[in-house]
């Protein structure tokens, strides 16, 4: 249970950060995925008001980050903020940015992986990986692993085990697809997949058509399942070293991701929540996941509406998490040894 069982769908990030102000104070925080009028901006604003030691804001476009920084400094003039440019669709860009972040923050107390794409047509990253999977999971998998030395240093020096956190933004849309281990690039038709890799029963007929190969909704869902399984792996491997990882469903929010969807896509988004949330409300659960001390010993990894919640079984299965970790290592061309617990 979280510290504030009364928090829910309508709670704002501003309210959560006010309640957890002492947990925010003095922390080094990396927030990946920041642009004006985004969830990342609302997270950054709520954190910056409460005296973090350092707030690093990372995004593909420096101009967008700088616009957010200007907004923050109009409210919290002394907030220590540094911008970082990185492109999650390019592994070389990630490998270039990671050492710079390590130099800026030899100890990273909190990493919030908020960045995501939702594209309507089939695209690939520079490495030839389907864009949703390549950015939303693989890019963040690589970045996080490259930054783990800093995260582990923070954990080893923290007097409170479990307060060092890695937060992966996911979605209730993860229920649209398990990981397609035999077809992560979504080139096979549904009817060619083994049963455990097909979209789950009960979805709209268009997503279950056996003759359909690529669906942007299924592709997005697979990447969001990857976010949760990544948190499962990180927590299993690192909990004894003081690190916890959580995956957060923010709710239905009218951000750039939603605006890019057609009518069918917007209907699917609306189905994941009872109401459309404001940006401040959508950012709230991530702030709970990052700072709530009652989660220091939590074994579950998925949160929605500011509380721990159940996710799809295929998104929390340790065996699937292990398989995804190995596949992810193959796709970035590097193995990451997390120690005996991995």
C-alpha distance (Angstrom), angle and dihedral (degrees) to the residues before:
residue distance angle dihedral
X1 . . .
X2 3.78 . .
X3 3.80 123.8 .
X4 3.80 91.7 -104.0
X5 3.81 113.3 43.3
X6 3.80 88.6 174.5
X7 3.82 91.0 66.9
X8 3.79 113.0 100.0
X9 3.78 147.9 136.4
X10 3.81 95.6 -31.3
X11 3.83 97.2 43.8
X12 3.80 115.1 114.8
X13 3.79 130.9 -138.9
X14 3.80 87.3 -121.2
X15 3.82 90.1 59.4
X16 3.81 93.1 45.4
X17 3.80 93.6 49.1
X18 3.81 90.7 47.8
X19 3.81 89.2 53.8
X20 3.81 93.2 45.8
X21 3.79 97.3 39.0
X22 3.82 94.6 128.3
X23 3.80 91.1 53.3
X24 3.83 91.3 52.3
X25 3.80 95.3 47.1
X26 3.80 114.4 101.5
X27 3.81 96.2 5.3
X28 3.80 125.8 134.7
X29 3.79 105.7 -133.5
X30 3.80 131.8 -171.6
X31 3.80 115.4 -163.1
X32 3.81 114.6 -171.0
X33 3.80 116.6 -161.4
X34 3.79 112.4 36.3
X35 3.80 129.4 163.3
X36 3.81 136.2 140.2
X37 3.82 115.1 -69.0
X38 3.79 92.0 8.9
X39 3.78 133.9 123.1
X40 3.79 86.5 -107.2
X41 3.79 91.1 59.6
X42 3.81 92.0 51.3
X43 3.81 91.1 48.2
X44 3.81 91.0 48.9
X45 3.80 92.7 48.5
X46 3.80 93.1 50.2
X47 3.81 93.2 47.8
X48 3.81 96.6 43.3
X49 3.82 92.4 58.3
X50 3.81 91.8 64.3
X51 3.81 105.5 58.7
X52 3.80 105.7 -100.3
X53 3.79 112.1 -175.0
X54 3.81 90.4 -126.7
X55 3.79 134.8 -4.0
X56 3.81 116.5 -162.5
X57 3.79 114.3 -167.1
X58 3.80 115.8 -162.2
X59 3.77 128.4 -169.0
X60 3.79 142.1 142.3
X61 3.82 93.3 -108.6
X62 3.81 117.7 55.2
X63 3.80 91.5 -163.9
X64 3.82 91.4 59.6
X65 3.79 93.0 48.8
X66 3.79 91.1 48.7
X67 3.80 90.1 51.9
X68 3.81 89.4 54.5
X69 3.81 91.0 47.2
X70 3.80 89.9 53.7
X71 3.79 89.9 52.4
X72 3.80 91.6 49.3
X73 3.81 93.4 48.1
X74 3.80 90.2 52.4
X75 3.82 86.6 62.5
X76 3.83 102.4 27.9
X77 3.83 105.6 24.1
X78 3.79 95.8 179.7
X79 3.82 97.3 47.2
X80 3.85 108.3 130.8
X81 3.81 103.6 -127.9
X82 3.80 132.1 166.0
X83 3.79 125.4 -174.8
X84 3.79 123.8 -139.6
X85 3.80 127.3 -169.0
X86 3.78 119.3 -144.2
X87 3.79 136.5 150.0
X88 3.81 112.9 -142.5
X89 3.81 91.0 -162.3
X90 3.81 89.0 65.8
X91 3.79 120.3 62.6
X92 3.80 90.2 -163.4
X93 3.80 89.6 56.9
X94 3.80 90.0 50.6
X95 3.79 92.0 48.9
X96 3.79 89.7 50.0
X97 3.81 94.5 49.7
X98 3.81 99.0 44.2
X99 3.85 97.7 69.9
X100 3.82 89.6 48.7
X101 3.79 90.7 53.9
X102 3.81 90.8 47.7
X103 3.80 89.8 54.0
X104 3.80 92.1 48.9
X105 3.80 93.4 47.4
X106 3.82 115.9 22.3
X107 3.81 84.1 177.1
X108 3.80 119.5 43.0
X109 3.78 113.0 -171.3
X110 3.79 97.3 178.3
X111 3.81 132.0 25.0
X112 3.81 116.8 -174.5
X113 3.80 112.1 -170.0
X114 3.78 99.2 -161.3
X115 3.82 100.2 148.7
X116 3.81 119.2 112.6
X117 3.78 142.1 150.8
X118 3.80 130.6 -145.5
X119 3.79 111.7 -170.8
X120 3.82 126.2 178.8
X121 3.81 98.5 -144.5
X122 3.78 134.0 49.1
X123 3.80 111.6 -83.4
X124 3.79 134.9 157.0
X125 3.79 135.7 -148.7
X126 3.78 120.8 -111.9
X127 3.80 87.4 -89.2
X128 3.81 92.5 55.0
X129 3.82 97.2 -104.9
X130 3.81 118.7 140.0
X131 3.81 104.4 -91.7
X132 3.82 100.7 -119.9
X133 3.80 93.3 47.5
X134 3.81 93.3 38.9
X135 3.81 95.8 51.8
X136 3.79 105.7 26.5
X137 3.80 95.9 45.4
X138 3.81 115.0 6.5
X139 3.81 95.8 43.5
X140 3.79 92.4 49.4
X141 3.82 91.5 42.5
X142 3.80 90.1 57.1
X143 3.80 95.6 43.1
X144 3.80 94.0 47.6
X145 3.79 94.0 48.4
X146 3.80 91.6 49.1
X147 3.82 88.7 52.7
X148 3.81 96.4 46.0
X149 3.84 94.4 99.3
X150 3.80 88.2 64.1
X151 3.81 92.6 43.8
X152 3.80 92.1 50.3
X153 3.81 92.1 48.1
X154 3.79 88.7 54.2
X155 3.79 91.2 49.0
X156 3.80 93.8 47.9
X157 3.80 91.7 53.7
X158 3.80 96.4 41.7
X159 3.82 116.6 105.2
X160 3.81 89.0 -150.2
X161 3.83 114.7 64.0
X162 3.78 112.3 -143.7
X163 3.80 95.5 26.5
X164 3.81 91.6 102.6
X165 3.79 104.3 87.4
X166 3.79 143.8 -172.9
X167 3.80 111.2 -162.3
X168 3.80 119.3 -165.1
X169 3.79 116.3 -165.9
X170 3.79 109.9 -135.3
X171 3.81 133.3 159.8
X172 3.78 141.5 -129.8
X173 3.80 79.7 -112.1
X174 3.80 86.6 82.2
X175 3.81 84.7 86.6
X176 3.81 88.8 71.6
X177 3.80 93.6 73.3
X178 3.78 145.5 8.1
X179 3.80 118.2 -143.5
X180 3.80 110.4 -70.8
X181 3.79 96.3 -142.7
X182 3.80 92.0 176.7
X183 3.80 92.6 44.4
X184 3.82 112.5 22.9
X185 3.82 89.3 153.0
X186 3.83 90.6 58.2
X187 3.79 97.0 -125.4
X188 3.81 98.0 133.8
X189 3.78 124.7 81.3
X190 3.79 116.0 -111.8
X191 3.80 90.3 -111.0
X192 3.81 90.8 58.0
X193 3.80 94.2 57.2
X194 3.78 126.7 93.8
X195 3.80 111.5 -107.2
X196 3.81 96.8 -103.4
X197 3.82 91.6 56.5
X198 3.80 97.9 49.6
X199 3.81 123.4 98.6
X200 3.82 107.3 -86.2
X201 3.78 119.8 -97.0
X202 3.77 117.1 -97.6
X203 3.80 96.3 48.6
X204 3.82 123.0 120.8
X205 3.81 111.7 -68.7
X206 3.81 92.3 -115.6
X207 3.81 90.0 64.7
X208 3.81 93.4 47.6
X209 3.82 98.2 47.9
X210 3.83 105.7 131.5
X211 3.81 90.8 -144.5
X212 3.82 94.6 55.4
X213 3.80 119.5 97.9
X214 3.81 110.7 172.2
X215 3.79 123.2 36.8
X216 3.82 119.3 165.9
X217 3.82 89.3 -146.3
X218 3.80 92.8 54.0
X219 3.80 90.2 44.2
X220 3.79 90.9 52.1
X221 3.80 90.7 46.0
X222 3.81 92.0 52.3
X223 3.80 91.0 52.3
X224 3.82 91.4 49.7
X225 3.81 90.5 50.6
X226 3.79 85.6 53.1
X227 3.81 90.6 56.3
X228 3.81 91.8 56.5
X229 3.81 94.7 44.5
X230 3.82 88.4 50.0
X231 3.81 89.2 56.6
X232 3.82 89.6 48.6
X233 3.82 90.6 54.4
X234 3.80 94.8 44.9
X235 3.80 94.1 49.0
X236 3.80 93.8 45.5
X237 3.80 91.4 49.7
X238 3.78 101.2 38.7
X239 3.81 109.2 28.4
X240 3.81 91.8 97.0
X241 3.81 87.5 54.8
X242 3.80 93.3 54.3
X243 3.82 100.8 -97.6
X244 3.80 126.5 123.4
X245 3.78 127.4 -173.2
X246 3.80 126.3 -159.9
X247 3.79 134.4 -176.6
X248 3.78 117.2 -143.9
X249 3.80 132.6 -155.2
X250 3.82 104.6 -156.3
X251 3.80 96.3 -165.2
X252 3.80 129.7 -122.5
X253 3.80 107.2 -32.7
X254 3.79 129.9 170.7
X255 3.81 96.7 -126.6
X256 3.79 131.4 135.7
X257 3.81 89.8 -79.9
X258 3.80 91.9 59.8
X259 3.80 94.8 41.4
X260 3.82 90.0 59.1
X261 3.81 92.1 59.0
X262 3.78 127.5 96.1
X263 3.81 122.9 -129.0
X264 3.81 93.3 -81.8
X265 3.80 91.5 50.0
X266 3.78 93.4 49.2
X267 3.81 89.3 50.3
X268 3.81 89.7 54.1
X269 3.80 90.4 49.8
X270 3.80 91.7 50.0
X271 3.80 89.1 51.8
X272 3.82 90.9 62.1
X273 3.81 93.7 64.8
X274 3.76 141.1 24.6
X275 3.81 94.1 -123.3
X276 3.76 141.8 11.6
X277 3.79 109.0 -97.7
X278 3.77 128.3 -144.0
X279 3.79 117.2 -115.8
X280 3.81 91.2 -104.0
X281 3.81 90.3 52.2
X282 3.80 91.8 46.0
X283 3.81 91.5 53.6
X284 3.81 94.2 50.6
X285 3.82 100.1 85.8
X286 3.80 91.9 52.7
X287 3.80 90.1 55.9
X288 3.81 90.0 50.8
X289 3.81 90.1 49.9
X290 3.79 92.5 48.4
X291 3.80 100.8 46.0
X292 3.82 115.3 13.1
X293 3.85 107.1 119.1
X294 3.79 91.9 -155.0
X295 3.81 87.5 70.7
X296 3.81 93.9 60.1
X297 3.80 91.1 100.4
X298 3.81 99.2 29.2
X299 3.79 117.4 135.3
X300 3.82 96.6 -168.8
X301 3.79 116.6 81.6
X302 3.83 106.9 -164.7
X303 3.81 125.9 85.6
X304 3.79 133.8 -179.1
X305 3.80 130.5 171.8
X306 3.84 90.5 8.8
X307 3.82 93.9 -58.7
X308 3.80 138.8 89.4
X309 3.80 108.8 -92.0
X310 3.82 140.6 176.9
X311 3.80 119.4 -92.9
X312 3.79 129.3 -164.3
X313 3.81 112.1 -69.9
X314 3.80 92.5 -121.2
X315 3.82 88.6 57.7
X316 3.81 96.2 55.2
X317 3.82 102.2 36.6
X318 3.82 110.6 123.3
X319 3.80 92.3 -146.8
X320 3.80 91.3 55.3
X321 3.80 89.3 46.0
X322 3.80 90.0 54.6
X323 3.82 92.4 48.1
X324 3.79 91.2 48.8
X325 3.80 91.5 49.9
X326 3.81 91.1 54.9
X327 3.81 92.8 45.1
X328 3.79 90.0 49.1
X329 3.80 91.3 51.6
X330 3.80 89.1 52.5
X331 3.79 91.9 51.0
X332 3.82 93.8 51.1
X333 3.80 93.5 39.6
X334 3.79 95.5 -126.7
X335 3.79 137.7 93.8
X336 3.79 120.0 -135.7
X337 3.79 115.4 -154.2
X338 3.79 109.0 -155.1
X339 3.78 92.8 -179.1
X340 3.79 134.3 -106.3
X341 3.79 92.9 -34.7
X342 3.82 92.4 63.0
